Amino acid sequence: MKTITKTTTHNKTTLERDISSVLLTVVSASAVIAGIWGAACLLSGLVNNGVMGLVRGYITAITGH
């Protein structure tokens, strides 16, 4: 008589891979959000001050004068 048995193993490696995948997704989404926010801020500065105003502000921020 033949008996068919089905065994499933869910080991630690699979769990670690799932956790890593979720963390990678969260970090990637955060990086995308920060990039979009930075681009929006740069665009806002360009609209309000123009290119020369941004350059002047950048140099002032670095030198302090």
C-alpha positions in Angstrom: 0.0 0.0 0.0 1.3 3.4 -0.9 0.9 6.4 1.4 1.4 9.9 0.1 2.6 12.4 2.7 3.1 16.0 2.1 5.5 17.9 4.3 6.1 21.6 4.3 9.1 23.2 5.9 9.1 26.9 6.6 12.6 27.6 7.8 14.3 30.7 9.2 15.9 31.6 5.9 12.6 32.1 4.2 11.4 34.4 7.1 14.7 36.4 6.9 14.2 36.8 3.2 10.7 38.1 3.7 11.7 40.5 6.4 14.6 41.8 4.2 12.2 42.3 1.3 9.8 44.3 3.4 12.6 46.4 4.8 14.1 47.1 1.4 10.7 48.2 0.2 10.3 50.6 3.1 13.8 52.1 2.7 13.3 52.5 -1.1 9.9 54.2 -0.6 11.5 56.5 2.0 14.2 57.4 -0.5 11.7 58.1 -3.2 9.7 60.4 -0.9 12.8 62.3 0.2 13.9 62.7 -3.5 10.5 64.1 -4.5 10.5 66.4 -1.5 14.0 67.7 -2.4 13.0 68.2 -6.0 9.9 70.2 -4.9 12.0 72.4 -2.6 14.5 73.0 -5.4 11.8 73.9 -7.8 10.1 76.2 -5.2 13.5 78.0 -4.7 14.0 78.4 -8.4 10.5 79.9 -8.8 10.9 82.3 -5.9 14.5 83.4 -6.3 15.7 82.4 -9.7 19.0 80.7 -10.5 21.2 83.6 -9.3 19.3 83.9 -6.1 19.9 80.2 -5.4 23.6 80.4 -6.2 23.9 83.5 -4.0 22.1 81.8 -1.1 24.3 78.7 -1.5 27.5 80.6 -1.3 26.2 82.7 1.6 25.2 79.4 3.4 28.7 78.0 2.9 30.8 81.1 3.7 28.5 82.7 6.3 28.9 86.1 4.7 
